[in-house]
Amino acid sequence: MHSIPEPAQEAADPALVQAEINALQTQLVALDAELKRRDLKIQQLTLELAYLKRVRFGCKSEALTAEQRDLFLETGDEDGAAIVAELEEQQNPAEMPRPHKRSGRNPLPPELPRIEHRHEPESCTCGACGRELVKIGEDISEQLDVEPARFFVHRHIRPQYACRTCETVTAAPVPAALIDGGLAAPGLHAWVLIQKYLDHLPLYRIEKISERHGVPIARSTLAQWVGELGVRLQPLVDRLALLLKQGNALHADETPVQQLDPGRGKTKRAYMWAYRSNDLENAPRIVVFDYQTSRSGTHARAFLEDWRGHLMVDDYGGYKESFRQGVTELACLAHCRRKFFDLHAAGGHPVADEALRRMGELYAIEAQARDRDVAARLTLRQQESLPKLTALHDWLIAQRVKTADGSGLARAIDYSLKRWPALIRYVESGCLPIDNNLVENAIRPITLGRRNWLFTGSERAGRRAAAIQSLLATAKLNDLEPLAWLKDTLEKLPSWPHSRIDELLPLQAANAA
């Protein structure tokens, strides 16, 4: 028996007692703050879900085209599924259990080919008493999967065995899934995301494609998959952003997109911000898109947080506050070159032609230095690029004196001279980029894709598109086939430990290299 401490012994150390009381009070304050945070989050998500339902099922008098209404409705379904998934993560599992397998769905077409997977128990003896098991039945579940232009069905057969002695039933366990009770296999989920975010097909077109193959998949079902998968994949995107900001130099750019405003029956301008790693550093190749409702520089500062490296950008003023807070500006030589190229393309200009020739020499040096290590590249830049940059600067000043104010040539020269300190900063290091072409190439699919999808259906849909496109674009940068990588990741993700999340990121090819 444990002895009960004497009262005199407890009172002997009041400082210790007070310290324990203070620690408990601190824990209570922290727990109370966490509960308030969760309550506020749940309230926010609940209100947002209620709004989506009201818009989805309420008055349809807004001045939208049929196509616009279709896009908003499917976006609302996606957002609703995403909000429910987020609510599930906020709620106590005992209060809101994950949904069970859905019942009452239409059976999968019997004419589709079946690939059977038999999952036998690890042992043919009873785990409870050690006796031999006997087969008493089978649990069969089916998942629809897809290959390009070919739908098929995975038929999972799990024989059930029972012990004659103790009547214990044994069968292979059902693996965890991203979407509980879903009819879709990871391959079909991956195909839908690729179609929507890489091939820029709206869900109503994907619905038509599946119908042509004799497999009708309702648009609402597709929307539910997209919304829930976006939530499940978000931790990978968050991790990519953290790894991206470990680099010393980054590229940044932004491009406008249209967001549907159903309340007004029109669209409004939003922006897709892009952040790209620097290929001259020994770092993973990463691109992260950040969807925001405006072009305010506050979005760049919020994304970069306390990062203080070198940022390669154009002359947009939204980045200037970041530079005042300690980020080092890099200017893009390609932007300067474009100013003179426009003059050349308009009919030729001897001064513009000479500027292009001089800048071409700088790019020729970079091509020569591409395969060298950092130290050798720095030496080459100091010995060859720096003298040419100095000569180019003196020549631009001399030409500016002879050029009339307001002319196209004057604007081209002024742009280059204005950005000169940031323009030549790359020669101070062997691992800083000369231009911003990498991020412009990364953002180009967004600018091309918007011609197809025209606009995003909501802010949440824009953020979801940015997240999934970040993963797919990074996979392409690392020479990974996006569909194959995504399918493999969706298969592993339900049971994958968070401590090993880096192994799921689309960086394997780069790491192997």
BAKOLMI-550371 format. One record per residue (C-alpha): x, y, z. Coordinates in nm, 3 decimals, always signed. Example, Ala and Ser with C-alpha at 12.3 -4.5 7.8 and 13.67 -1.06 7.14 Angstrom:
REM residues 2
(node (+1.230 -0.450 +0.780))
(node (+1.367 -0.106 +0.714))
REM end
This chain:
REM residues 513
(node (+0.000 +0.000 +0.000))
(node (+0.111 +0.351 -0.075))
(node (+0.150 +0.573 +0.225))
(node (-0.046 +0.895 +0.240))
(node (+0.183 +1.196 +0.270))
(node (+0.159 +1.381 +0.596))
(node (-0.003 +1.722 +0.582))
(node (+0.309 +1.873 +0.724))
(node (+0.512 +1.726 +0.437))
(node (+0.280 +1.876 +0.173))
(node (+0.295 +2.215 +0.333))
(node (+0.670 +2.201 +0.355))
(node (+0.720 +2.319 -0.005))
(node (+0.457 +2.581 -0.095))
(node (+0.668 +2.705 -0.389))
(node (+0.641 +2.367 -0.559))
(node (+0.267 +2.354 -0.505))
(node (+0.229 +2.706 -0.648))
(node (+0.441 +2.611 -0.950))
(node (+0.216 +2.312 -1.022))
(node (-0.092 +2.532 -0.988))
(node (+0.057 +2.785 -1.231))
(node (+0.140 +2.509 -1.480))
(node (-0.214 +2.372 -1.464))
(node (-0.358 +2.720 -1.511))
(node (-0.136 +2.770 -1.818))
(node (-0.258 +2.441 -1.963))
(node (-0.620 +2.539 -1.900))
(node (-0.569 +2.872 -2.075))
(node (-0.411 +2.697 -2.375))
(node (-0.688 +2.438 -2.393))
(node (-0.954 +2.707 -2.366))
(node (-0.790 +2.902 -2.649))
(node (-0.778 +2.590 -2.868))
(node (-1.145 +2.515 -2.800))
(node (-1.240 +2.871 -2.890))
(node (-1.034 +2.848 -3.209))
(node (-1.204 +2.525 -3.310))
(node (-1.548 +2.664 -3.227))
(node (-1.482 +2.968 -3.443))
(node (-1.353 +2.751 -3.729))
(node (-1.654 +2.521 -3.708))
(node (-1.887 +2.821 -3.700))
(node (-1.713 +2.973 -4.003))
(node (-1.730 +2.652 -4.203))
(node (-2.091 +2.588 -4.103))
(node (-2.196 +2.936 -4.216))
(node (-2.007 +2.897 -4.542))
(node (-2.171 +2.561 -4.604))
(node (-2.514 +2.711 -4.532))
(node (-2.444 +2.991 -4.781))
(node (-2.341 +2.743 -5.050))
(node (-2.657 +2.540 -4.994))
(node (-2.869 +2.856 -5.011))
(node (-2.711 +2.960 -5.339))
(node (-2.720 +2.603 -5.471))
(node (-3.083 +2.537 -5.399))
(node (-3.226 +2.889 -5.371))
(node (-3.326 +3.148 -5.625))
(node (-3.164 +3.114 -5.968))
(node (-3.254 +3.455 -6.097))
(node (-2.894 +3.579 -6.115))
(node (-2.797 +3.700 -6.459))
(node (-2.567 +3.407 -6.538))
(node (-2.540 +3.201 -6.852))
(node (-2.623 +2.830 -6.842))
(node (-2.252 +2.746 -6.859))
(node (-2.175 +2.985 -6.574))
(node (-2.450 +2.836 -6.360))
(node (-2.319 +2.486 -6.434))
(node (-1.969 +2.581 -6.326))
(node (-2.089 +2.749 -6.010))
(node (-2.311 +2.458 -5.916))
(node (-2.034 +2.204 -5.954))
(node (-1.796 +2.436 -5.767))
(node (-2.052 +2.463 -5.489))
(node (-2.069 +2.084 -5.469))
(node (-1.687 +2.066 -5.455))
(node (-1.673 +2.332 -5.185))
(node (-1.948 +2.162 -4.986))
(node (-1.759 +1.833 -4.985))
(node (-1.439 +2.014 -4.887))
(node (-1.613 +2.199 -4.601))
(node (-1.764 +1.877 -4.467))
(node (-1.420 +1.716 -4.479))
(node (-1.270 +2.012 -4.290))
(node (-1.549 +2.000 -4.035))
(node (-1.475 +1.633 -3.978))
(node (-1.114 +1.722 -3.907))
(node (-1.217 +1.994 -3.661))
(node (-1.481 +1.793 -3.474))
(node (-1.413 +1.526 -3.216))
(node (-1.439 +1.190 -3.395))
(node (-1.680 +1.074 -3.127))
(node (-1.908 +1.367 -3.202))
(node (-1.893 +1.337 -3.582))
(node (-1.787 +0.991 -3.699))
(node (-1.670 +0.948 -4.054))
(node (-1.952 +0.835 -4.283))
(node (-2.006 +0.468 -4.338))
(node (-2.019 +0.303 -4.675))
(node (-2.289 +0.466 -4.882))
(node (-2.582 +0.249 -4.972))
(node (-2.836 +0.263 -5.248))
(node (-2.597 +0.354 -5.531))
(node (-2.640 +0.207 -5.875))
(node (-2.440 -0.113 -5.940))
(node (-2.135 -0.086 -6.161))
(node (-2.201 -0.192 -6.522))
(node (-2.170 -0.572 -6.547))
(node (-2.017 -0.557 -6.895))
(node (-1.704 -0.385 -6.765))
(node (-1.403 -0.616 -6.731))
(node (-1.327 -0.728 -6.376))
(node (-0.981 -0.761 -6.228))
(node (-1.007 -0.979 -5.921))
(node (-0.783 -0.927 -5.620))
(node (-0.804 -1.205 -5.363))
(node (-0.699 -1.102 -5.014))
(node (-0.637 -1.410 -4.803))
(node (-0.567 -1.388 -4.430))
(node (-0.201 -1.397 -4.336))
(node (-0.253 -1.730 -4.157))
(node (-0.485 -2.029 -4.211))
(node (-0.508 -2.090 -3.838))
(node (-0.730 -1.913 -3.587))
(node (-0.561 -1.622 -3.418))
(node (-0.765 -1.682 -3.105))
(node (-0.715 -2.056 -3.043))
(node (-0.475 -2.177 -3.313))
(node (-0.716 -2.420 -3.482))
(node (-0.755 -2.458 -3.861))
(node (-0.985 -2.207 -4.034))
(node (-1.268 -2.307 -4.269))
(node (-1.414 -2.084 -4.540))
(node (-1.771 -1.970 -4.465))
(node (-1.822 -1.701 -4.725))
(node (-1.677 -1.398 -4.898))
(node (-1.700 -1.022 -4.863))
(node (-1.695 -0.866 -5.211))
(node (-1.657 -0.497 -5.284))
(node (-1.607 -0.327 -5.618))
(node (-1.426 -0.005 -5.713))
(node (-1.441 +0.164 -6.049))
(node (-1.103 +0.246 -6.200))
(node (-0.988 +0.391 -6.530))
(node (-0.703 +0.381 -6.773))
(node (-0.688 +0.634 -7.059))
(node (-0.996 +0.556 -7.269))
(node (-1.068 +0.236 -7.075))
(node (-1.286 +0.190 -6.770))
(node (-1.266 -0.128 -6.567))
(node (-1.362 -0.255 -6.223))
(node (-1.146 -0.382 -5.939))
(node (-1.325 -0.675 -5.779))
(node (-1.195 -0.726 -5.426))
(node (-1.277 -1.068 -5.283))
(node (-1.197 -1.134 -4.919))
(node (-1.275 -1.493 -4.824))
(node (-1.410 -1.530 -4.473))
(node (-1.287 -1.818 -4.259))
(node (-1.426 -1.942 -3.930))
(node (-1.291 -2.156 -3.653))
(node (-1.513 -2.460 -3.583))
(node (-1.406 -2.462 -3.222))
(node (-1.455 -2.103 -3.109))
(node (-1.651 -1.970 -3.412))
(node (-1.406 -1.684 -3.464))
(node (-1.436 -1.533 -3.816))
(node (-1.117 -1.425 -3.994))
(node (-1.081 -1.229 -4.320))
(node (-0.830 -0.992 -4.480))
(node (-0.884 -0.635 -4.353))
(node (-1.030 -0.363 -4.574))
(node (-0.760 -0.099 -4.633))
(node (-0.815 +0.266 -4.546))
(node (-0.945 +0.492 -4.823))
(node (-0.932 +0.865 -4.886))
(node (-1.308 +0.871 -4.937))
(node (-1.491 +0.620 -4.720))
(node (-1.722 +0.386 -4.907))
(node (-1.644 +0.544 -5.241))
(node (-1.701 +0.356 -5.564))
(node (-1.389 +0.506 -5.725))
(node (-1.042 +0.356 -5.707))
(node (-0.740 +0.586 -5.668))
(node (-0.671 +0.560 -6.041))
(node (-1.013 +0.707 -6.125))
(node (-0.969 +0.984 -5.867))
(node (-0.632 +1.069 -6.017))
(node (-0.775 +1.070 -6.371))
(node (-1.052 +1.313 -6.274))
(node (-0.802 +1.554 -6.113))
(node (-0.572 +1.533 -6.415))
(node (-0.861 +1.600 -6.652))
(node (-0.979 +1.899 -6.452))
(node (-0.653 +2.063 -6.348))
(node (-0.397 +1.955 -6.605))
(node (-0.619 +1.924 -6.911))
(node (-0.846 +2.209 -6.792))
(node (-1.173 +2.026 -6.855))
(node (-1.480 +2.135 -6.654))
(node (-1.665 +1.858 -6.473))
(node (-1.958 +1.862 -6.713))
(node (-1.718 +1.764 -6.993))
(node (-1.567 +1.486 -6.780))
(node (-1.923 +1.369 -6.714))
(node (-1.983 +1.349 -7.090))
(node (-1.659 +1.156 -7.143))
(node (-1.758 +0.891 -6.889))
(node (-2.104 +0.868 -7.046))
(node (-1.949 +0.797 -7.387))
(node (-1.778 +0.495 -7.231))
(node (-2.104 +0.367 -7.089))
(node (-2.015 +0.463 -6.731))
(node (-2.240 +0.751 -6.620))
(node (-2.080 +0.939 -6.331))
(node (-2.294 +1.224 -6.203))
(node (-2.138 +1.568 -6.200))
(node (-2.229 +1.603 -5.832))
(node (-2.031 +1.287 -5.758))
(node (-1.730 +1.420 -5.950))
(node (-1.758 +1.748 -5.758))
(node (-1.766 +1.564 -5.426))
(node (-1.450 +1.372 -5.517))
(node (-1.266 +1.687 -5.621))
(node (-1.363 +1.875 -5.305))
(node (-1.263 +1.597 -5.065))
(node (-0.942 +1.512 -5.250))
(node (-0.838 +1.876 -5.241))
(node (-0.857 +1.871 -4.861))
(node (-0.666 +1.541 -4.836))
(node (-0.386 +1.664 -5.062))
(node (-0.344 +2.004 -4.894))
(node (-0.079 +1.883 -4.641))
(node (+0.149 +1.791 -4.932))
(node (+0.116 +2.141 -5.076))
(node (+0.187 +2.298 -4.736))
(node (+0.502 +2.090 -4.709))
(node (+0.611 +2.190 -5.060))
(node (+0.575 +2.557 -4.963))
(node (+0.795 +2.506 -4.656))
(node (+1.063 +2.329 -4.860))
(node (+1.044 +2.599 -5.127))
(node (+1.120 +2.872 -4.874))
(node (+1.435 +2.695 -4.762))
(node (+1.602 +2.817 -5.080))
(node (+1.817 +3.131 -5.091))
(node (+1.665 +3.254 -5.419))
(node (+1.309 +3.231 -5.551))
(node (+1.121 +3.339 -5.862))
(node (+0.779 +3.506 -5.829))
(node (+0.511 +3.618 -6.072))
(node (+0.135 +3.656 -6.086))
(node (-0.136 +3.631 -6.351))
(node (-0.499 +3.742 -6.344))
(node (-0.789 +3.496 -6.347))
(node (-1.161 +3.557 -6.337))
(node (-1.368 +3.447 -6.038))
(node (-1.741 +3.401 -6.061))
(node (-1.950 +3.633 -5.844))
(node (-2.295 +3.469 -5.851))
(node (-2.453 +3.735 -5.633))
(node (-2.393 +3.997 -5.902))
(node (-2.426 +3.765 -6.199))
(node (-2.080 +3.847 -6.333))
(node (-1.713 +3.778 -6.272))
(node (-1.446 +3.965 -6.081))
(node (-1.069 +3.966 -6.115))
(node (-0.854 +3.746 -5.891))
(node (-0.488 +3.646 -5.919))
(node (-0.285 +3.328 -5.928))
(node (+0.053 +3.399 -5.766))
(node (+0.338 +3.165 -5.855))
(node (+0.659 +3.095 -5.663))
(node (+0.934 +2.886 -5.822))
(node (+1.259 +2.745 -5.686))
(node (+1.594 +2.844 -5.833))
(node (+1.751 +2.578 -6.055))
(node (+2.105 +2.707 -5.992))
(node (+2.083 +2.602 -5.629))
(node (+2.124 +2.246 -5.511))
(node (+1.759 +2.226 -5.411))
(node (+1.443 +2.042 -5.522))
(node (+1.255 +2.182 -5.819))
(node (+0.932 +2.318 -5.677))
(node (+0.656 +2.549 -5.796))
(node (+0.377 +2.660 -5.563))
(node (+0.070 +2.852 -5.677))
(node (-0.115 +3.078 -5.435))
(node (-0.467 +3.190 -5.529))
(node (-0.571 +3.532 -5.397))
(node (-0.861 +3.765 -5.467))
(node (-0.640 +4.067 -5.543))
(node (-0.295 +4.175 -5.660))
(node (-0.210 +4.339 -5.329))
(node (+0.150 +4.300 -5.217))
(node (+0.022 +4.182 -4.879))
(node (-0.037 +3.840 -5.035))
(node (+0.330 +3.804 -5.131))
(node (+0.441 +3.910 -4.782))
(node (+0.194 +3.665 -4.624))
(node (+0.322 +3.377 -4.837))
(node (+0.691 +3.455 -4.785))
(node (+0.641 +3.515 -4.409))
(node (+0.987 +3.559 -4.250))
(node (+1.180 +3.441 -4.557))
(node (+1.464 +3.686 -4.639))
(node (+1.642 +3.556 -4.947))
(node (+1.676 +3.685 -5.305))
(node (+1.350 +3.730 -5.496))
(node (+1.347 +3.749 -5.876))
(node (+1.048 +3.954 -5.993))
(node (+0.933 +4.206 -6.250))
(node (+0.889 +4.572 -6.165))
(node (+0.544 +4.533 -6.006))
(node (+0.520 +4.757 -5.698))
(node (+0.345 +4.494 -5.488))
(node (+0.681 +4.335 -5.405))
(node (+0.845 +4.658 -5.287))
(node (+0.733 +4.625 -4.925))
(node (+0.898 +4.283 -4.908))
(node (+1.223 +4.445 -5.024))
(node (+1.191 +4.709 -4.753))
(node (+1.152 +4.429 -4.498))
(node (+1.478 +4.259 -4.586))
(node (+1.414 +4.055 -4.902))
(node (+1.681 +4.120 -5.166))
(node (+1.552 +4.221 -5.509))
(node (+1.665 +4.055 -5.831))
(node (+1.560 +4.209 -6.162))
(node (+1.488 +4.012 -6.477))
(node (+1.715 +4.076 -6.776))
(node (+1.459 +3.914 -7.007))
(node (+1.208 +4.188 -6.921))
(node (+1.464 +4.453 -7.015))
(node (+1.544 +4.268 -7.336))
(node (+1.173 +4.255 -7.428))
(node (+1.150 +4.634 -7.420))
(node (+1.418 +4.660 -7.688))
(node (+1.287 +4.360 -7.880))
(node (+0.949 +4.531 -7.921))
(node (+1.128 +4.821 -8.092))
(node (+1.319 +4.578 -8.310))
(node (+1.001 +4.391 -8.406))
(node (+0.820 +4.713 -8.488))
(node (+1.052 +4.783 -8.782))
(node (+1.402 +4.779 -8.655))
(node (+1.598 +5.032 -8.459))
(node (+1.978 +5.047 -8.460))
(node (+2.002 +5.131 -8.089))
(node (+1.757 +4.855 -7.997))
(node (+1.948 +4.611 -8.219))
(node (+2.274 +4.698 -8.045))
(node (+2.112 +4.654 -7.701))
(node (+1.987 +4.310 -7.805))
(node (+2.336 +4.215 -7.928))
(node (+2.497 +4.317 -7.598))
(node (+2.236 +4.132 -7.393))
(node (+2.278 +3.830 -7.617))
(node (+2.645 +3.818 -7.517))
(node (+2.542 +3.800 -7.150))
(node (+2.309 +3.509 -7.222))
(node (+2.585 +3.335 -7.418))
(node (+2.805 +3.350 -7.108))
(node (+2.522 +3.200 -6.901))
(node (+2.485 +2.916 -7.151))
(node (+2.857 +2.853 -7.119))
(node (+2.833 +2.854 -6.737))
(node (+2.523 +2.635 -6.714))
(node (+2.708 +2.306 -6.661))
(node (+2.974 +2.447 -6.427))
(node (+2.968 +2.433 -6.049))
(node (+2.879 +2.738 -5.840))
(node (+3.238 +2.852 -5.785))
(node (+3.330 +2.822 -6.154))
(node (+3.012 +3.001 -6.257))
(node (+3.087 +3.290 -6.021))
(node (+3.441 +3.320 -6.160))
(node (+3.311 +3.328 -6.518))
(node (+3.051 +3.590 -6.431))
(node (+3.306 +3.812 -6.257))
(node (+3.561 +3.781 -6.538))
(node (+3.332 +3.811 -6.841))
(node (+2.977 +3.919 -6.747))
(node (+3.064 +4.204 -6.510))
(node (+3.281 +4.399 -6.763))
(node (+3.010 +4.361 -7.028))
(node (+2.742 +4.480 -6.784))
(node (+2.954 +4.784 -6.696))
(node (+2.999 +4.864 -7.063))
(node (+2.627 +4.816 -7.127))
(node (+2.541 +5.057 -6.844))
(node (+2.775 +5.328 -6.977))
(node (+2.640 +5.280 -7.328))
(node (+2.276 +5.306 -7.213))
(node (+2.350 +5.633 -7.032))
(node (+2.518 +5.772 -7.343))
(node (+2.224 +5.673 -7.563))
(node (+1.971 +5.817 -7.319))
(node (+2.123 +6.164 -7.350))
(node (+2.062 +6.151 -7.725))
(node (+1.708 +6.013 -7.699))
(node (+1.392 +6.223 -7.682))
(node (+1.179 +6.192 -7.368))
(node (+0.861 +5.989 -7.409))
(node (+0.982 +5.781 -7.701))
(node (+0.973 +5.403 -7.697))
(node (+1.350 +5.389 -7.686))
(node (+1.360 +5.629 -7.391))
(node (+1.113 +5.411 -7.199))
(node (+1.319 +5.098 -7.271))
(node (+1.642 +5.263 -7.155))
(node (+1.479 +5.419 -6.847))
(node (+1.334 +5.082 -6.745))
(node (+1.677 +4.918 -6.759))
(node (+1.858 +5.200 -6.575))
(node (+1.589 +5.219 -6.307))
(node (+1.636 +4.851 -6.223))
(node (+2.012 +4.841 -6.274))
(node (+2.128 +4.763 -5.914))
(node (+1.888 +4.466 -5.898))
(node (+1.964 +4.374 -6.261))
(node (+2.336 +4.312 -6.211))
(node (+2.308 +4.154 -5.867))
(node (+2.321 +3.804 -6.015))
(node (+2.695 +3.841 -6.094))
(node (+2.768 +3.869 -5.718))
(node (+2.699 +3.496 -5.682))
(node (+2.730 +3.176 -5.877))
(node (+2.381 +3.057 -5.786))
(node (+2.156 +3.356 -5.860))
(node (+1.940 +3.357 -6.177))
(node (+1.974 +3.606 -6.459))
(node (+1.603 +3.628 -6.541))
(node (+1.254 +3.520 -6.435))
(node (+1.184 +3.281 -6.722))
(node (+1.151 +2.977 -6.497))
(node (+0.842 +3.104 -6.315))
(node (+0.695 +3.248 -6.634))
(node (+0.721 +2.903 -6.792))
(node (+0.561 +2.750 -6.483))
(node (+0.267 +2.992 -6.489))
(node (+0.209 +2.963 -6.866))
(node (-0.025 +2.658 -6.835))
(node (-0.247 +2.871 -6.611))
(node (-0.270 +3.143 -6.874))
(node (-0.344 +2.885 -7.144))
(node (-0.589 +2.688 -6.932))
(node (-0.803 +2.987 -6.844))
(node (-0.902 +3.009 -7.210))
(node (-1.085 +2.681 -7.153))
(node (-1.226 +2.721 -6.802))
(node (-1.270 +3.099 -6.835))
(node (-1.310 +3.156 -6.459))
(node (-1.306 +2.990 -6.119))
(node (-1.635 +2.927 -5.945))
(node (-1.535 +3.057 -5.600))
(node (-1.239 +3.164 -5.389))
(node (-1.225 +2.818 -5.233))
(node (-1.225 +2.662 -5.581))
(node (-0.937 +2.891 -5.678))
(node (-0.733 +2.786 -5.374))
(node (-0.808 +2.422 -5.448))
(node (-0.696 +2.465 -5.810))
(node (-0.377 +2.637 -5.695))
(node (-0.297 +2.353 -5.453))
(node (-0.354 +2.066 -5.695))
(node (-0.179 +2.245 -5.981))
(node (+0.118 +2.302 -5.749))
(node (+0.152 +1.927 -5.705))
(node (+0.107 +1.844 -6.074))
(node (+0.340 +2.119 -6.196))
(node (+0.608 +2.014 -5.946))
(node (+0.575 +1.653 -6.062))
(node (+0.638 +1.764 -6.422))
(node (+0.940 +1.970 -6.312))
(node (+1.088 +1.656 -6.158))
(node (+1.027 +1.440 -6.466))
(node (+0.744 +1.247 -6.302))
(node (+0.440 +1.148 -6.505))
(node (+0.163 +1.340 -6.320))
(node (-0.108 +1.073 -6.351))
(node (+0.121 +0.790 -6.239))
(node (+0.256 +0.993 -5.945))
(node (-0.089 +1.108 -5.835))
(node (-0.239 +0.758 -5.856))
(node (+0.045 +0.615 -5.648))
(node (+0.014 +0.897 -5.393))
(node (-0.362 +0.858 -5.356))
(node (-0.315 +0.485 -5.298))
(node (-0.062 +0.545 -5.019))
(node (-0.201 +0.857 -4.855))
(node (-0.483 +0.709 -4.638))
(node (-0.244 +0.506 -4.423))
(node (+0.076 +0.704 -4.468))
(node (+0.235 +0.847 -4.151))
(node (+0.265 +1.225 -4.145))
(node (+0.625 +1.198 -4.025))
(node (+0.717 +1.052 -4.367))
(node (+0.518 +1.296 -4.580))
(node (+0.832 +1.404 -4.769))
(node (+0.841 +1.060 -4.931))
(node (+0.507 +1.130 -5.098))
(node (+0.609 +1.463 -5.250))
(node (+0.661 +1.474 -5.629))
(node (+1.038 +1.521 -5.591))
(node (+1.172 +1.168 -5.626))
(node (+1.329 +1.212 -5.967))
(node (+1.512 +1.526 -5.857))
(node (+1.627 +1.362 -5.535))
(node (+1.747 +1.054 -5.721))
(node (+1.946 +1.272 -5.956))
REM end
